[in-house]
C-alpha cells in the first residue's frame, strides 16, 4: 500500500503528492469528510474567506480543510501554473495546513469550456467533522494524463496531441490506473466511491463502456464536466470520492 501520513489536528491522513496538492485524503477514525459546493464559483480570495467562515461555524479549526475543487478561466502555461500555485499555497501556510513544504490538501483545478469564470475560483471544498462510527470517507485529487512532480508536464504527457479514439483510450487508462493507485492507499476501490468526475472536452464515448465500465467506474454513474485540465497540453482528467454528506451553499 502506498505511504500515507496522518495529520491528527486535521482529522485526516493524506497521500503525499507535489507541493501544490496531495494525491488524496481519508478521514481518520472518529471523523468524516463533508463536501460543500458553491452554487456559483467564488473567486480565490473571497472563496478562502467563505471557506474559513463555514469551517469555523462548524466548530472546526482551519486545519480541517482537506480538499478543494477549483475552476480557472483557461488552461495555464507551465510557468503560469507555477505562479498560480505559489499564490494558492500562501493561504494554506497561513492557516497552518501546509507545513515545511508538505501540502496535505487534495485538489482538482479545471477550466470550463462554456462560461468559464473570470479568475481562478472555488467550485467546492471538503473538510473533516467529528463523527462517531462514521463509514470510511476519502477524496482522491484530480489527475491528468501526465506524470506529476517532474520539471514539466509536457514531456510526460500520454499520447500528446492525440484526441482520437486511440489517444483518448491511452489517456483514460493512465488516469484510471492513477486513480486506482491513490484509492488503494486508503483501502478503497471503484466499488467504494460515491461520486466520480471526468473532465474533458473530447469524445470519450468509446472508452466509457470499454474501459470505465469494465473497471466498475460507472456503478454510481459519472459526472462529466465539459472542462479542460489546468495545463496546456493535457486533455483528460478525473477525480473521485467517497463522501456521505454533501451540501450546496
Number of C-alpha atoms within 10 A of each C-alpha: 10 12 9 16 12 16 17 12 12 23 26 29 21 27 26 20 18 15 16 22 23 22 29 31 35 30 31 23 16 16 22 25 32 21 20 18 17 15 11 13 21 21 19 19 14 12 19 18 13 15 20 19 13 16 19 13 10 11 11 19 20 21 23 24 25 31 26 23 20 20 27 25 18 21 21 18 13 16 11 12 15 14 12 13 14 13 11 16 19 11 15 20 15 11 16 12 22 20 12 6 11 16 23 32 31 26 26 24 24 27 25 21 15 9 8 17 18 12 14 23 23 26 23 25 22 27 28 27 21 16 14 10 10 15 15 20 26 31 30 29 27 27 24 28 27 24 18 15 11 11 10 14 19 16 12 14 19 25 18 17 12 14 18 13 15 13 16 26 21 17 24 25 17 19 23 22 11 21 22 16 17 23 29 14 19 24 14 19 18 22 13 18 22 17 20 20 15 22 25 23 17 15 12 18 10 14 18 17 14 11 15 19 13 11 16 14 22 18 16 14 13 16 14 14 17 15 25 27 29 25 21 15 21 22 28 25 26 25 24 25 24 24 22 17 12 12 11 10 9
